[in-house]
Amino acid sequence: MNKSPLLTVSDLHKQFTAPSGELHILRGVEFELNEGEFLAIVGESGSGKSTMLQILGTLEQPDSGKILLDGEMIHGLASNRQAHLRNKKIGFVYQAHHLIPELTALENVVLPLLVQGMSSADANQRGRELLARLQLEARTEHIPAKLSGGEAQRVAVARSLVARPRLLLADEPTGNLDEKTAQEVFGLLQQLCIEENAAVVMVTHSLSLARSCDRLLRLHDGQLFSDPG
């Protein structure tokens, strides 16, 4: 018996008002994402990739369309229910690591667990486990200013996965890194998502990284297309 997709996106539309008139960013976007699948989305700058991720993460509302996560319609929910869903089922990692500068690497990673009410001991154990798997055992007590760019981004990856989300949304997660470091961070992200059984939607400008994913789609003129390349 076939499993239902983890994420189903149907007929998604989004418009913005610009000086030149209405700008139709998303025009009937549709796709499905299976459990554990790593999906890359590429497209020109301004094509709406980041907007689409914001909508998938309930941080922005679509004009119309349906998004089902684990069989639950995630738009149109009360704001507190959306916040609960984000905390429990969705992880985010961005081009900029957005670490809190006053906190250590470990403190940054475990913060989502403490917000959920987990004990410090259990949260720290989970955080140390993830940091070790990302080759950061020796950096747990370092503040972000003492980390390299690649190390800081790996801490951000650990933070995004610490609460065991079902879905990870990654917006140019290696965009600020040099090519070698980007490949290293991306490889660790892939490996950790497999181990954690997290499905991923990743927006990237890097075709080489995108082609290393399970599937590649291209956003063009507001719609998603399979990329033959």
Secondary structure as UniProt FT lines:
FT   STRAND          7..18
FT   TURN            19..20
FT   STRAND          21..33
FT   TURN            35..36
FT   STRAND          38..42
FT   TURN            45..46
FT   HELIX           49..56
FT   TURN            57..58
FT   STRAND          64..69
FT   TURN            70..71
FT   STRAND          72..73
FT   HELIX           79..89
FT   STRAND          90..94
FT   TURN            101..102
FT   HELIX           105..115
FT   TURN            116..117
FT   HELIX           120..133
FT   TURN            134..135
FT   HELIX           137..139
FT   TURN            140..141
FT   HELIX           144..146
FT   HELIX           149..161
FT   TURN            162..163
FT   STRAND          167..171
FT   TURN            173..176
FT   HELIX           179..196
FT   STRAND          199..203
FT   HELIX           207..210
FT   TURN            211..212
FT   STRAND          215..220
FT   TURN            221..222
FT   STRAND          223..226
//
